[in-house]
């Protein structure tokens, strides 16, 4: 009697085990574990983004006019297939800062958007953010231009290269005049826009390279010692076919020459992933930069 009673029970147990194995086969846990391990493996805690203007990859990397930036490309993580989104400047800045060009196809100013952006998502998550603009007349400035000069654009500061004043969910207190070379970043995420000459827009590549050599070494040294990442990139190329631009990741990275295809949405996605933020707009379908950031 006992044997007859146990047999159905054993059969049920065996069936349950087989069912569990079948479920495991149809929905394996391994990819989930890998994703969790990848997320946990990110040790970068600080990010700075420095953005230059209107130069193609081949005009900068390897150029005698840009020995410092070329040196960075050889020492750190050089993205050899990096591309802007469009032309002209402003929609690229909006794309990199908000995951969308926001329907802008020119350098119009002013523009205003009530949507979320990288800046507002950082602040909402409790991650500090400072937006630096060189030659801006004072902190929190919202004008379209300032500091007239005799260079092609006529102004040293132009808001079209400074995206955060365009988003109403970001307080003016985060918009700060760039003070010059930094010994360390003021915030967990720091964006630096050089003025219209030093960003290579109105002046030569060599001028921007000298600015980089003067302004970046101490910041890079700090990043190396403190799990920081500096992203050096460009808004767009010089108008030649392809819109390929230099992008170099420096600091807490695996150095090398990387041929994966990326664009501004990929860079935004990578920053969002570092800080655990919501993916904005096109960054949600963009592939983050892989195998580079520690």
MOSULWO-V998975 format. One record per backbone hydrogen bond with DSSP energy under -0.5 kcal/mol. CO is the residue of the C=O (numbers start at 1). NH is the residue of the N-H. Records with the same first field share a line. If there is no record, write none. Layout:
CO=NH, NH
//
This chain:
1=5
2=6
3=7
4=8
5=9
6=10
7=11
8=12
9=13
10=14
11=15
12=16
13=17
14=18
15=19
16=20
17=21
18=22
19=23
20=24
21=25
22=26
23=27
29=33
30=34
31=35
32=36
33=37
34=38
35=39
36=40
37=41
38=42
39=42
41=43
46=229
47=190
48=231
49=192
50=233
51=194
52=235
56=59, 60
57=60, 61
60=62, 63
63=66
66=70
67=71
68=72
69=73
70=74
71=75
72=76
76=78, 256
77=79, 249
78=80, 258
79=82
81=262
82=245
83=264
88=92
89=92, 93
90=94
91=95
92=96
93=97
94=98, 100
95=99
97=118
99=282
101=104
113=168
117=121
118=122
119=123
120=124
121=125
122=127
123=126
126=128
128=189
130=132, 191
131=176
132=193
133=136, 178
138=141
144=159
146=156, 157
147=156
151=154
154=149
156=196
157=146
158=161
159=162
162=165
163=166
164=167
166=113, 168
167=170
169=171
171=174
172=175
174=131, 176
175=140
176=133
188=47
189=130
190=49
191=132
192=51, 194
193=134
195=199
196=202
197=200
199=53
204=207, 208
205=209
206=210
207=211
208=212
209=213
210=214
211=215
212=216
215=182
216=220
217=221
218=222
219=223
220=224
221=225
222=226
223=226, 228
227=45, 46
228=252
229=48
230=232, 250
231=50, 233
232=248
233=52
236=55
240=243
243=84
244=57
246=234
247=79
248=232
249=77
250=230, 252
251=253
252=294
253=255
256=78, 258
258=80, 81
262=83
263=267
264=268
265=269
266=270, 289
267=271
268=272
269=273
270=274
271=275
272=276, 277
278=280
280=283
281=284
282=285, 286
286=288
292=254
294=43
//
